[in-house]
Structures are given as C-alpha cells and as structure tokens.
Amino acid sequence: MSVDETMSGMRDLVFRARAGRLRSSEVTEGTITISSLGAVGAEAMAGVIFPPQVALVGLGAPKLRPWIVEGAVEPRTVVTLTLSVDHRVSDGRQAARFIAEFQSHIASPETL
C-alpha cells in the first residue's frame, strides 16, 4: 500500500476501534502496535504485549538535543524509538533489524 492508503486505512481502524466497531477478524491475527508517547511528553516506554500482539513500537516525544553531524555538534530534534517483542515469535536479531529499518524510514520518509 502507498503511504496515503496506509494512513487512510489506519484512520478507519482507529475510528472503528474507538467506537467499538472492529470485526473479530481484525483483531485475531498477530499485530505490531505503534504507540505515540508525544502527547504525554514521555520519551521512552517498556510496553506490555497482549496477544495477539507480537510487538509494540513506542515513539517518544521529540526533544531538541545536541547531535554530532560530520564531526560538529548541532542541535537536532530527536525521537527515541523503543521496541518490545514477544520472544516466542521473534528473536532479538530480527527485532533489531526491524527497529533499524523502521528508524531509517522515520528519518527519511521519502524512502516509503
């Protein structure tokens, strides 16, 4: 799906979930939940995974931090990503690859 199709589908799911109108078939398979912590100002989380979830990605609140760019310290807005994974489904190596790929797309959304 394109980014626009993904966002449209996500908005529909969120709307129906909040209204209590999801079909059972939409919540029976394994999922990866993405949780934005920015609204509450949290920077990181240790998520609890409830089946059928297999992983939980937390996006922390953006913070201005000193960052090294080509050997010089510059102010950058940084977001902390956290990942909680059910190790019955995935091992640490797969989880690390997933979060690295996720991070690269967040940093360069044009790659989507």
C-alpha positions as CSV (number, residue, x, y, z in Angstrom):
1,M,0.0,0.0,0.0
2,S,1.1,3.6,-0.5
3,V,1.6,5.9,2.5
4,D,-1.7,7.6,1.7
5,E,-3.6,4.2,1.6
6,T,-1.9,3.1,4.8
7,M,-2.9,6.3,6.6
8,S,-6.4,6.2,5.3
9,G,-6.8,2.5,6.5
10,M,-5.2,3.4,9.8
11,R,-7.6,6.3,10.4
12,D,-10.5,4.0,9.6
13,L,-9.3,1.3,12.0
14,V,-8.7,3.8,14.8
15,F,-12.1,5.4,14.3
16,R,-13.9,2.0,14.4
17,A,-11.7,0.7,17.3
18,R,-12.6,3.8,19.4
19,A,-16.3,3.3,18.5
20,G,-16.1,-0.4,19.5
21,R,-17.0,-1.5,16.0
22,L,-14.0,-3.7,14.9
23,R,-14.8,-7.1,13.5
24,S,-13.3,-10.1,15.3
25,S,-11.3,-11.0,12.2
26,E,-9.5,-7.7,12.5
27,V,-8.1,-8.4,16.0
28,T,-7.4,-12.2,15.8
29,E,-4.1,-12.2,14.0
30,G,-0.7,-11.1,15.2
31,T,-0.1,-7.3,15.1
32,I,2.5,-4.7,15.8
33,T,1.1,-1.8,17.7
34,I,2.7,1.7,17.3
35,S,2.2,4.0,20.2
36,S,3.0,7.7,20.1
37,L,4.1,9.0,23.5
38,G,4.5,12.6,22.4
39,A,1.1,13.7,23.6
40,V,2.1,12.9,27.2
41,G,5.7,14.1,26.9
42,A,7.2,10.7,27.6
43,E,10.5,9.8,25.8
44,A,10.5,6.0,26.1
45,M,8.4,3.1,27.3
46,A,8.6,-0.5,28.2
47,G,5.5,-1.9,26.6
48,V,3.4,-4.8,27.7
49,I,2.4,-7.1,24.9
50,F,-1.0,-8.7,24.9
51,P,-1.8,-11.4,22.4
52,P,-2.4,-11.3,19.5
53,Q,0.2,-8.5,19.5
54,V,3.7,-9.7,18.7
55,A,5.4,-6.3,19.2
56,L,5.0,-2.8,20.4
57,V,6.8,0.2,19.0
58,G,6.9,3.4,21.1
59,L,7.7,6.8,19.5
60,G,8.9,9.2,22.2
61,A,8.2,12.9,22.4
62,P,10.5,14.9,20.1
63,K,13.3,16.7,22.1
64,L,15.9,19.1,21.0
65,R,19.3,17.6,21.7
66,P,23.0,18.2,20.9
67,W,23.8,15.8,18.0
68,I,27.1,15.2,16.2
69,V,26.8,15.9,12.4
70,E,30.0,15.4,10.4
71,G,32.2,16.0,13.5
72,A,30.4,19.1,14.7
73,V,27.8,19.4,17.5
74,E,24.5,20.7,16.2
75,P,21.0,21.0,17.7
76,R,18.7,18.3,16.4
77,T,15.2,17.2,17.2
78,V,15.5,13.6,18.2
79,V,12.8,11.0,18.8
80,T,13.5,7.9,20.9
81,L,12.1,4.6,19.5
82,T,11.5,1.6,21.7
83,L,10.5,-1.9,20.8
84,S,9.0,-4.6,22.9
85,V,8.9,-8.0,21.3
86,D,7.3,-11.3,22.2
87,H,10.3,-13.6,22.0
88,R,8.1,-16.6,21.3
89,V,7.5,-15.0,17.9
90,S,10.8,-13.2,17.2
91,D,14.3,-13.3,18.4
92,G,16.5,-10.3,19.3
93,R,18.3,-10.2,15.9
94,Q,15.0,-9.9,14.0
95,A,13.8,-7.2,16.4
96,A,16.9,-5.2,16.0
97,R,16.7,-5.4,12.2
98,F,13.0,-4.3,12.4
99,I,13.7,-1.3,14.6
100,A,16.7,-0.3,12.4
101,E,14.5,-0.4,9.3
102,F,11.7,1.4,11.0
103,Q,14.1,4.1,12.2
104,S,15.5,4.6,8.7
105,H,12.0,5.2,7.3
106,I,11.1,7.6,10.0
107,A,14.4,9.5,9.4
108,S,13.8,9.5,5.6
109,P,10.1,9.3,4.9
110,E,10.7,9.7,1.2
111,T,12.0,6.2,1.2
112,L,8.5,4.9,1.8
